[in-house]
Amino acid sequence: MNSDVMNIPETWRDILKDELRQPYFSELARFVAQERQNHRIFPSAEDLYSALRHTPFEQVNVLLLGQDPYHDIGQAHGMCFSVRQGTRPPPSLVNIFKELKTDLGIETPSSGCLTKWADQGVLLLNTVLTVRAHEPQSHKAIGWERFTDAIIRKIAERRDPVVFVLWGAAAQKKEPLIDFARHTIIKSAHPSPLSARNGFFGSRPFSKINAALRAVGKNEVDWKLD
């Protein structure tokens, strides 16, 4: 078993074992390894699967879907929208925090690191897991989408209800993978500055997520980060 597979947490390896045996995944791992030799790639190899590490399969109550990782230095650490401690939040995350305050009255936190959400069962999954430094979407369509679609399907196959949060057109393309009769789908515009004023601001996603969790007898997410 190659090191890329071994970096995936054991519970997820078991769930995804059929996918990990597919030839495309080995080709994807080889491609990313080659890219790391020739370019600066984010996130680091050790952070690549941190979303899966912080949120085991059986603990996923919410799936928040992003696109590809942040591409500037010191930002990406393997969880969508989240940045490392001490890193200035990028514009999309600033807008998420603005909506969090509007929705729940929670003041903007001192850090943009979202691991506290992940540790409460919010899977912060990007559809593409790597990117070249300063080249957004440079690893689009190399195979990551097939892998993350498999993750979405596995979660959607669970009998246990999950809240799927789809911000923006790219995330909403994944809606056909989800059984909305069993699960809750919350969608709006993307929080990026280009689209936040066209339907993200005022969408109140955090209170909607907690309402959906309460409705099926699950604990609410404590969205406070400080």
Disulfide bonds with the S-S distance in Angstrom:
none
